[in-house]
Structures are given as C-alpha cells and as structure tokens.
Amino acid sequence: MGVVIGISLLLLMGLGLRWLFRKADAANQADWGSKWIDRLDGLNRLFLRHYHSCQIETVQLPDTGPALVVANHISGLDPLMMAAACRRPLHFIIATEEYNRFGLRWLFRLIECIPVDRSSRDDSAFRAALAALREGKVVGLFPGGRIHLPEEGPARLKRGVARLSRLSGAPVYPLSISGVRMPGHVLPAVIFAGRARVQSFPPIDCANLAERSCLEKLGEVLHQPVDLDDTDAVDS
C-alpha cells in the first residue's frame, strides 16, 4: 500500500509540474534563447500577477538595439518587477554581495547579471555594461544605488546611467515602483504579498543630452536629485 501511495504522489507531482510548466510557457514574454530561462521568466510573471497582485505597465522597448531600464529602489521585489515589465531579456547590474548570495549565484550567472564592487573604484562593471549595450542588449540598473525609502529623504542619482547612454546611444526608460508591502527589505518584500505597482514612462534620449540634463530629467520622474560625483560612475 505504501508503494502505491508513493507512486501516486509522484504521478501527481509530475502532473502538477507539467501543468505549471505549461502555464509558465504561456506567461513567458521575453525570449532568453533558452527554454528553461524562458520558463523562469514566465514563472516570475505568474508569481507577481497572482501572488503579489502587481500592476505592471509594460516598457515600450524597441524590438532590437540597446536600451537602459532604470527605477527607484525600495525593496528586493524591485528587480523581479522590472524584469516583468520588459518583453526583452533584462541584464542587471548587481552589487557583488548580492551576486554572490548563497544559492543564487547560479541564477545571476544564467541571466548574465553584471556584478559591481561598490567598495572599490574598479570600472570593470561599467565596461561590461557598456559592452552589453553595444551588443544590443537591455541593461537594468538602479541609478540611486542601494535600497532607499522616500521617508529617508531624496537619494542621489549616479552619473553612470548618463555615461552609459551617451557612449552606447541607448535610450533610458524610467520606471517608478510603489506599493511594496515590505519596503526597505529584500527577502521579506518577496515573501509577503502586497499590491505593488510599476509605472512606465517614455524614454529619455540621454545620448544627446549633457550628463546633468539627463539626470535632471530622470530625477523628475524618479523624484530624486542628481549627483555628479566621479566615484559614483555606476552602482546598483
């Protein structure tokens, strides 16, 4: 009897996974060039839609060519929502300590995240992001740097986004994130469901603007001031 129950449970699990994969395949919108990464994309969209009840406006990205997608940073849920707002693969610039987080490095490598060491002046992350843009990819980053809440006062935008746009010709697509249930937290914001919203705005042609003008326009959307400190070339 125990063997029969075990086999039945395995069959049910297999059918459940098959059903889930079919749902993920149908929800997938970005072509990562890999069936399994496409499924992860679909699962992320299902998770945000049905568990978090997120309202996400789609970024009107071009079908091909480089683009920068940026947003304010209030929680660990933000990158998942940014990815779900795009119909193309989004390659994040991510802090080294997050990139090396136990159990997740394989995923960050799989989706070609770009780690940046915030404690040094090494510009390898900037060069890697620029190379990705010149290959026609879409790069995502948080120009304000670390998680920062509105009640903490205005964060300062880093100049790296303006430099990347100017050197690659990539337009900048700003997003505004709000309504996260556990703002200021990483994992709890992913676990505890809320009603987060992602609002998408028209692109800013920073490639043809001075750095300060680019950041001022971006700051108007994200409600954050500019910072032209050379030490803050790129951050996440």
N, C-alpha and C positions, 0 to 999 in steps of 0.2 A: 504493500500500500504506500509506504514511504517513497519508493522509487517512482510509482505512478504520479504521486503528488509533485515530486521534484521535476519530473519530465513535463508535467502540465504547467508548472510555474515557469520553466524555461521557455516553453512554447508561447506562453502569454507574454513573457518579457520580449521574446523575439518579435511577436506581432506588434507589441507596443512600440518597440524601437523602429520597426518598419513603418508604422503609421506616423511616428514623429519625424522620421527622415523624409517621408513624402510631404508632410506639412512644411518642413524646413526648405525642401527643394522648391516648393510653390512660393514661399515667402522671400526667397533669395532674390536680390535685385542687382547686386554688384558681381561682375564676372572676375573672379580672382584667378582664373585659369586652373583651378583645382576643385574637383568635386567635393572634397571634404571641407575645404575652406569656404566654398560656396554654401555648404550646409551650415557651417558655423555662422555665416552671415545671416542666413535665414533664421536660425535659432535665436540669434540676438534680436532680430526684428520681432519675432514672436514673443520673446521674453518681455521686451519693452512694451509691446502692444497689449498683451493680455495680462501680464502680471503687474506692470507699473502703470498701465493705462496712460502711457505717454502720448502727448500731442506733438508730433514732429513734422515740421514743414520741410519739404524736400529742397535741397540745394540745387539750383538750376545750373549744374555744371555743364561745360561743353562735352561733347561725346569723346573728343580726343584733346590732347595737349595738356600742358601743365596748369595746375591750379593750387592755391593755398586756401585751406579752410581753417578758420580761427574762431575762438569762442572765449567767453569768460569762463573761469574755472572755479566751481563751487563744491565739487564732490567727485567721488570715484565713479559715479554713474555717467559723468560727462562724456568720456571717450566713447562709451557704448552708444550714446545718443547721437554723437557727431557722426559715427560710422553709419548709423541707421538713417541719417539724414542725406546720405550720399548714395547715388546709384553707380558709383565707381569705387574701386578699392581705395581706402584711405590709409596712408602710411604715416604713423605718428612719430613725431619727435618726443621722446620719453626720457625722463630722468633715469640715470644709471641705477639708482637704488630701487626704482620700480621695475626696470627692465630685468634686474637680477633677482626679483622676488621669487622665493621658493615655489616651485610648481607651475610658474607662469612663463618662465624664460622661453620654453619651447614654443609657446603660442606667440610671444612677441617676435621671435625669430621667424616663425612661419609667415606672419603677416608683414614682415620686413619693417619693423619699427626701427627707429634710429635713436640709439641711446646717447644721452648727453651728460657729461660730468659737470654738475653745477658748481663744484668746488674748485675748478681749475679754469684756466684761460685757453685750454686746448680747443681749437676750432674744427676738429675733425667732424663733429656732428653737423656743423654749418656746411662744411664741404660735402658731406654725404647727402644732406637735404638738397643742396643745390644740384648735385649730380642726379638725384632722383627727379627733380623738376625738369632738368634738361633732357631727361629721358621721356618726358611727357607724363609723369605720374602726378598724383594728387597727394599733397603733404598736409597733414593736420598738426596744429600746434596751439598752445595757449600762450599768447603774447604777454599776458600778465604774469606768467611764471607759475608759482605754486598756487595751491588752493587758497582762495581769498574771498571772504564774505563781504557783502555790501556794508554791514554794520561796522566792519573794521576800518572803514574809510576807503578812499579810492586806491586801487592798485595802480602800478605804473606799467605801461606797455613797453616792451623791449623793442629795440630797433631792428632786431634780426629779421622780423617779418618784412619790413620795408626793404631791407637789403636783398633778401631772397627774391622778392618780387622784381626789384629793379634789375638784378643780374640774370634772372631767368625769363623775364617777361610774363610771369604768371600773375593773373588777376587774383585779388584777395576776396574771398567770400566769408563775410562775418555772420556768426550765429550768436543769438542771445539765449542762454539757458536759465530757466527759473523753475520754481515749484518743486524742487527736490525735497523729499521728506526729511532726510538727514544731512543737511548742508554742513560742510566743514569736515565730513568724514569720508573715508574711502570705502571700505568693505560694508559698513552698516548702510550706506546710501544705496548700495546694490541689493542688499538683502531686504530692507524694509521698503515696501511698496508705497508710492505716493502718486502724485499726478503732475509729473514734471512736464515742462513744455520747452520745445526748441523752436525759436522763431528765426527764419532765414531772411537775410537782407540782400539787396542787389550787390553785385561785385564792385569793388573799388579798384580802379586802374592805377595801382601804386607804381607800376613800372614807369609811368610817365609823370610821377609826382616827386617832389623833394621828400626826403625821409620825414621831416617834421609834418609836412602837409598830409602825407599818407597816414601817419599815426594819429594826427588830429582828427581826420575823417573817421578812422577806425575807432578812436576813443569816443566820438559822438554816438556811435552805435552801441559800443560796449560800456559806455558811461565810465570811462577810465581815462586818466591823463597820460601824456606821453612821457617818455624817459629816453634821452639820447646818450646815456652812459655807455662808453665803449666796452665796458666789461660785461654788458648785457646783450651781446650780439644775438644769441639765440638761447632759448630756455623753454622748459616745459614743466 
